[in-house]
Amino acid sequence: MTATSLPSRDTHSMLLGYLLWLFGFLGAHRFYYGKPVTGTIWFFTLGLLGIGWLIDLFLIPTMDRQADLRFRPGPINYSLAWLLLTFLGVFGLHRFYQGKWLTGILYLLTFGVFGLGVLYDFWTLNDQISMRHSQRAA
């Protein structure tokens, strides 16, 4: 098997990572790359008072490679799911996109289960998608 015939491991978009970095003082890019603990710290400290946020400008390529290695590729696009969660999460569109119709309807009717479900998804969306890809491969 040659390198060109290997399946693509590019699960996350570096371009989206940099766009989210613009809001990185709130930890958006860190959540996207599967780092919810530091994303939460960035959120509450405004990117470690801006210092961590600036340093992340140079760390995004590494975070992108780590996410590509950590999360399983498949038919669900991580970047699209993250965009849906970030901008329309309270309506459950990211859940509908993953094929989770019941929780999608629940989010739609309860404004993202009163915001707590959206917060939960910020912590777990990458793992939810990766697990879904693993189940389809089995």
C-alpha positions as YAML, in Angstrom:
chain: A
units: angstrom
residues:
- id: 1
  name: MET
  ca: [0.00, 0.00, 0.00]
- id: 2
  name: THR
  ca: [1.53, 3.29, -1.05]
- id: 3
  name: ALA
  ca: [1.26, 6.56, 0.83]
- id: 4
  name: THR
  ca: [-1.20, 7.86, -1.76]
- id: 5
  name: SER
  ca: [-3.57, 4.92, -1.25]
- id: 6
  name: LEU
  ca: [-3.77, 5.34, 2.52]
- id: 7
  name: PRO
  ca: [-7.05, 6.81, 3.76]
- id: 8
  name: SER
  ca: [-6.90, 10.50, 4.63]
- id: 9
  name: ARG
  ca: [-6.37, 11.17, 8.32]
- id: 10
  name: ASP
  ca: [-7.18, 14.88, 8.00]
- id: 11
  name: THR
  ca: [-10.08, 15.06, 10.42]
- id: 12
  name: HIS
  ca: [-9.75, 18.71, 11.40]
- id: 13
  name: SER
  ca: [-9.22, 21.82, 9.29]
- id: 14
  name: MET
  ca: [-6.29, 24.06, 10.12]
- id: 15
  name: LEU
  ca: [-8.13, 26.95, 8.44]
- id: 16
  name: LEU
  ca: [-11.09, 26.50, 10.78]
- id: 17
  name: GLY
  ca: [-8.65, 26.18, 13.68]
- id: 18
  name: TYR
  ca: [-7.21, 29.60, 12.85]
- id: 19
  name: LEU
  ca: [-10.67, 31.12, 12.37]
- id: 20
  name: LEU
  ca: [-11.69, 29.80, 15.78]
- id: 21
  name: TRP
  ca: [-8.41, 31.12, 17.17]
- id: 22
  name: LEU
  ca: [-9.75, 34.61, 16.52]
- id: 23
  name: PHE
  ca: [-12.16, 33.76, 19.34]
- id: 24
  name: GLY
  ca: [-9.42, 31.75, 21.06]
- id: 25
  name: PHE
  ca: [-9.37, 33.92, 24.13]
- id: 26
  name: LEU
  ca: [-12.65, 32.06, 24.80]
- id: 27
  name: GLY
  ca: [-11.03, 28.68, 24.06]
- id: 28
  name: ALA
  ca: [-12.97, 27.92, 20.86]
- id: 29
  name: HIS
  ca: [-9.99, 26.50, 18.96]
- id: 30
  name: ARG
  ca: [-8.96, 24.34, 21.92]
- id: 31
  name: PHE
  ca: [-12.41, 22.76, 22.16]
- id: 32
  name: TYR
  ca: [-12.31, 22.14, 18.39]
- id: 33
  name: TYR
  ca: [-8.98, 20.31, 18.63]
- id: 34
  name: GLY
  ca: [-10.21, 18.08, 21.48]
- id: 35
  name: LYS
  ca: [-8.67, 19.93, 24.42]
- id: 36
  name: PRO
  ca: [-11.73, 20.69, 26.58]
- id: 37
  name: VAL
  ca: [-9.86, 21.21, 29.86]
- id: 38
  name: THR
  ca: [-7.58, 23.90, 28.49]
- id: 39
  name: GLY
  ca: [-10.49, 25.26, 26.43]
- id: 40
  name: THR
  ca: [-12.39, 25.78, 29.66]
- id: 41
  name: ILE
  ca: [-9.35, 27.38, 31.30]
- id: 42
  name: TRP
  ca: [-8.96, 29.72, 28.29]
- id: 43
  name: PHE
  ca: [-12.68, 30.56, 28.54]
- id: 44
  name: PHE
  ca: [-12.49, 31.61, 32.19]
- id: 45
  name: THR
  ca: [-9.09, 33.37, 31.98]
- id: 46
  name: LEU
  ca: [-9.53, 34.99, 28.54]
- id: 47
  name: GLY
  ca: [-6.77, 32.87, 27.03]
- id: 48
  name: LEU
  ca: [-4.54, 33.08, 30.08]
- id: 49
  name: LEU
  ca: [-4.89, 36.86, 29.94]
- id: 50
  name: GLY
  ca: [-4.10, 36.83, 26.23]
- id: 51
  name: ILE
  ca: [-0.65, 35.28, 26.60]
- id: 52
  name: GLY
  ca: [-1.76, 31.69, 26.00]
- id: 53
  name: TRP
  ca: [-3.99, 32.89, 23.19]
- id: 54
  name: LEU
  ca: [-1.02, 34.51, 21.43]
- id: 55
  name: ILE
  ca: [1.21, 31.44, 21.94]
- id: 56
  name: ASP
  ca: [-1.55, 29.27, 20.44]
- id: 57
  name: LEU
  ca: [-1.11, 31.12, 17.15]
- id: 58
  name: PHE
  ca: [2.07, 29.07, 16.74]
- id: 59
  name: LEU
  ca: [0.72, 25.87, 18.35]
- id: 60
  name: ILE
  ca: [-2.27, 25.39, 16.04]
- id: 61
  name: PRO
  ca: [-0.35, 23.30, 13.44]
- id: 62
  name: THR
  ca: [0.69, 20.89, 16.21]
- id: 63
  name: MET
  ca: [-2.83, 20.76, 17.68]
- id: 64
  name: ASP
  ca: [-4.17, 20.06, 14.18]
- id: 65
  name: ARG
  ca: [-1.75, 17.13, 13.65]
- id: 66
  name: GLN
  ca: [-2.56, 15.72, 17.10]
- id: 67
  name: ALA
  ca: [-6.30, 15.89, 16.41]
- id: 68
  name: ASP
  ca: [-5.81, 14.20, 13.03]
- id: 69
  name: LEU
  ca: [-3.98, 11.33, 14.75]
- id: 70
  name: ARG
  ca: [-6.31, 11.08, 17.75]
- id: 71
  name: PHE
  ca: [-9.72, 11.11, 16.09]
- id: 72
  name: ARG
  ca: [-11.00, 8.57, 13.59]
- id: 73
  name: PRO
  ca: [-11.89, 9.79, 10.08]
- id: 74
  name: GLY
  ca: [-15.20, 8.88, 8.52]
- id: 75
  name: PRO
  ca: [-18.29, 10.20, 6.79]
- id: 76
  name: ILE
  ca: [-19.19, 12.79, 9.45]
- id: 77
  name: ASN
  ca: [-17.15, 15.94, 8.87]
- id: 78
  name: TYR
  ca: [-15.72, 17.21, 12.15]
- id: 79
  name: SER
  ca: [-15.45, 20.81, 10.95]
- id: 80
  name: LEU
  ca: [-19.06, 20.98, 9.76]
- id: 81
  name: ALA
  ca: [-20.28, 19.40, 13.00]
- id: 82
  name: TRP
  ca: [-18.28, 21.98, 14.99]
- id: 83
  name: LEU
  ca: [-19.66, 24.86, 12.95]
- id: 84
  name: LEU
  ca: [-23.20, 23.57, 13.52]
- id: 85
  name: LEU
  ca: [-22.55, 23.18, 17.25]
- id: 86
  name: THR
  ca: [-20.89, 26.57, 17.64]
- id: 87
  name: PHE
  ca: [-23.49, 28.62, 15.80]
- id: 88
  name: LEU
  ca: [-26.68, 26.51, 15.93]
- id: 89
  name: GLY
  ca: [-26.07, 24.11, 18.82]
- id: 90
  name: VAL
  ca: [-29.08, 25.22, 20.81]
- id: 91
  name: PHE
  ca: [-31.26, 24.03, 17.91]
- id: 92
  name: GLY
  ca: [-29.57, 20.61, 17.82]
- id: 93
  name: LEU
  ca: [-28.46, 20.78, 14.19]
- id: 94
  name: HIS
  ca: [-25.11, 19.15, 15.00]
- id: 95
  name: ARG
  ca: [-27.05, 16.25, 16.53]
- id: 96
  name: PHE
  ca: [-29.29, 15.89, 13.47]
- id: 97
  name: TYR
  ca: [-26.15, 15.96, 11.29]
- id: 98
  name: GLN
  ca: [-24.71, 13.02, 13.26]
- id: 99
  name: GLY
  ca: [-27.94, 11.05, 12.85]
- id: 100
  name: LYS
  ca: [-28.97, 11.49, 16.49]
- id: 101
  name: TRP
  ca: [-32.56, 12.40, 15.73]
- id: 102
  name: LEU
  ca: [-34.09, 11.94, 19.19]
- id: 103
  name: THR
  ca: [-31.57, 14.14, 20.97]
- id: 104
  name: GLY
  ca: [-31.69, 16.58, 18.06]
- id: 105
  name: ILE
  ca: [-35.44, 16.98, 18.59]
- id: 106
  name: LEU
  ca: [-34.87, 17.25, 22.35]
- id: 107
  name: TYR
  ca: [-32.31, 20.05, 21.80]
- id: 108
  name: LEU
  ca: [-34.67, 21.78, 19.37]
- id: 109
  name: LEU
  ca: [-37.55, 21.75, 21.86]
- id: 110
  name: THR
  ca: [-35.50, 22.67, 24.95]
- id: 111
  name: PHE
  ca: [-33.05, 25.20, 23.50]
- id: 112
  name: GLY
  ca: [-30.14, 22.75, 23.73]
- id: 113
  name: VAL
  ca: [-31.46, 21.24, 26.98]
- id: 114
  name: PHE
  ca: [-31.29, 24.73, 28.46]
- id: 115
  name: GLY
  ca: [-27.71, 25.22, 27.26]
- id: 116
  name: LEU
  ca: [-26.27, 22.42, 29.37]
- id: 117
  name: GLY
  ca: [-26.44, 19.93, 26.50]
- id: 118
  name: VAL
  ca: [-24.54, 22.34, 24.27]
- id: 119
  name: LEU
  ca: [-21.87, 22.72, 26.96]
- id: 120
  name: TYR
  ca: [-21.64, 18.93, 27.23]
- id: 121
  name: ASP
  ca: [-21.21, 18.70, 23.45]
- id: 122
  name: PHE
  ca: [-18.39, 21.25, 23.49]
- id: 123
  name: TRP
  ca: [-16.56, 18.86, 25.79]
- id: 124
  name: THR
  ca: [-17.38, 15.65, 23.89]
- id: 125
  name: LEU
  ca: [-18.23, 16.32, 20.21]
- id: 126
  name: ASN
  ca: [-14.92, 15.03, 18.82]
- id: 127
  name: ASP
  ca: [-15.24, 11.80, 20.79]
- id: 128
  name: GLN
  ca: [-18.91, 11.41, 19.78]
- id: 129
  name: ILE
  ca: [-17.99, 11.62, 16.09]
- id: 130
  name: SER
  ca: [-14.92, 9.40, 16.44]
- id: 131
  name: MET
  ca: [-16.98, 6.76, 18.24]
- id: 132
  name: ARG
  ca: [-19.67, 6.94, 15.54]
- id: 133
  name: HIS
  ca: [-16.97, 6.33, 12.90]
- id: 134
  name: SER
  ca: [-15.62, 3.36, 14.89]
- id: 135
  name: GLN
  ca: [-19.10, 1.82, 15.11]
- id: 136
  name: ARG
  ca: [-19.59, 2.14, 11.35]
- id: 137
  name: ALA
  ca: [-16.22, 0.52, 10.66]
- id: 138
  name: ALA
  ca: [-17.01, -2.48, 12.88]
...
